[in-house]
C-alpha cells in the first residue's frame, strides 16, 4: 500500500540546507553525482541494518513479505531442506506449514544459535555441507531453499546443477539489482558501490537470473519482485520442453 500526500509538503530543513549547499560547491556535475551516489548507498545500507534493530523478526516488513510468498507456494506435505540456513529464520517460517524442515549450514556458531532460538517438532538443524548430508541420509526432500545463497557463489550454475535433481522444487531469493534505478547510474559512471553486501560475488538483475535458471533447465513456477528482492519458485524443466 502506498501513501496519500498533501499537495503542499512540510519543509525539510536538512534537505533544503544540503540542496542549497551543493549548488555553490565548486565541483563538476559528474563529481557531485558520484558523491551523492556513494552517500545514498552508505545511508541506504545503514538504514536497512538499523531496521533489524527496530523490527523484530516476526514484524519486519521484508521478512513478512517473503514469508507470505514462501508459504503461499508451499505444500503441507513437503519435506524441506534449507541450504545455508544461517540463523534459521527462513527454516522456522517453512516449519509453520511444511511436514518437515531441515536447516543446514557450515557455520557451526550460526547453527547453535538456530537450535537455541527456534524449536518445532518438525524442525531440525545440522552443521555440515548439504551434499554430504544428502548422501549420508535416508530422508528424501521435496523442496530446496536457497535464500540469499546464489549471490555468494563463484559458479551458481554449477551449484544449481549439482543439487537440482534431488528436489521437486527450489525456492530462490536474491537481492534485486533493479530495485533501484540509481544502480544503473553507478554502473555507467563507474561508481564501485553496486552491491548490497561486501561478500557477494554476483548481483543479479531479473534477466540475469532467468538466463541462469534457463541454462540449468529450471522452469519458473512463480515469481515476485518486492522490497528489493527477487523471489522465485522453480522446478526442473521437462526434457521435451525447449
PyMOL commands that set and color helices and strands:
alter all, ss='L'
color gray80, all
select helices_A, chain A and resi 13-24+29-54+61-72+89-94+108-117+130-136+150-152+156-166+177-179+182-189+206-215
alter helices_A, ss='H'
color red, helices_A
select strands_A, chain A and resi 79-83+100-105+123-127+143-147+169-175+218-226+229-236
alter strands_A, ss='S'
color yellow, strands_A
deselect
rebuild
show_as cartoon
